Amino acid sequence: MIDLSKIKEKKSTKELLEFSIINIDKPTGPTSFWTSQFVKKSLKLKKTSHLGTLDPMVTGVLPVGLNRACRLNEYLMHRDKVYVGIMRLHEEVSEEKLEEEMKKFLGKITQLPPVRSRVKRAERIREVKQFKILEKDGKDVLFFSDVQAGTYIRKLIHDLGERIGGAHMLELRRTRAGAFEEIDSVNLYDFKKAVDEYEKGDDKLLRKILIPGEIVATLLPIVQIRKDVVKKVLFGSPIFQTFLETPSNLKKDEKICIFSEDKFIGCYNVINSGDLFAKPEFVKN
């Protein structure tokens, strides 16, 4: 198990800014791209990227990768998402009837992305793990949903509406995106305040909101390698079975994190071909 707090303590603020994530609480209005660029310009970084798009009118958890942490997008982005929202029913429907219809959307569903979506309009299968009523006030319904990444909540509400006389989404807030929770997010006002303090020489507020890129190790299996092979691996060598601290039983094509003690080496794909154990996909050198 990797201790993120200890890793963070050992790094300078400059080092953290090269390989961290800030969990922004995006307000209604700005695009995800604008939010990412705002972080980049405020901190004078070379690069930022948002890990999972939110529509302009949707609020909540929007992790933004800083500099080298942008390369973690593939590993952090494609994770389950949790939303809380308000839908408006077009006709009076009893709570019992609505619950019954919502349950029919649990499990694997087929969705066609909205016309205005930037992705290719082809049917996709997504899993809805939870979809339930939190509160109902006439035709307005506060709902909770836990879904596979890439599920369109607005389309989910529209499709539900087709079964009950119509429904559309009024508000939506993302409360979790993979490893990132609403409780740990920071709004743009507090983010800017932290940056202003940092520019004045006080980094306490900024350090508090910087999440080390090593958080990827909470989502992927960790494999330890010997200290004496670290230099070779950082120069691009694949991981051989003889490099491992202990034998591994991980399966082919699994994505893993390579560490040497608490030093993050990178993300790798398991090969398991003879002595060859894994090939690099991202090396933090």
DACORSUL-V560278 format. One line per field, one symbol per residue. ss: DSSP state (@ for helix, = for strand, . for the rest). psi: psi as a letter, one per 20 degrees, with the letter a starting at -180 (. if undefined). burial: 1 if it has 24 or more other ideal C-beta (glycine too) atoms within 12 Angstrom, else 0. Layout:
BEGIN
ss->???
psi->???
burial->???
END
This chain:
BEGIN
ss->...@@@@@@@..@@@@@@========.....@@@@@@@@@@@@....===........=========@@@@@@@@@@...=========.....@@@@@@@@@...======..........===============..========.....@@@@@@@@@@@@..===========..==@@@.==@@@@@@@@@@@@....@@@@@@===@@@@@@..=====.@@@@@@@@....==@@@=..........======..===========..========..
psi->ppohhhgghiqrhgggiimrqpnpnprpfqrhgggghggghgilrhqqpqmoqpqhiprbonpoppdhihiighhhgmrqqpqprpqpqiqppqhggggghhhijqbprpqoqqhjqirpnqpqpqpohqorphqpndippprpporqpjpogghggghghiijjqqrpgqpppipndipqhhjrprhghghghgghghijojghghhipoqiihhiihqqppprqhiiggghhjiqrpqhiiqgqqqkqqpjqprppqodjopgaprppglociogqqqhppn.
burial->010100110010101111111111111001010011011101101011111111100111111111111111111110111111111110001000010011001000101000000000000001110111100100011111111111111111111110010011101111111111010011110010011001000010111111111111111111111000110010001111101100010100001111110111111111110000111111110
END
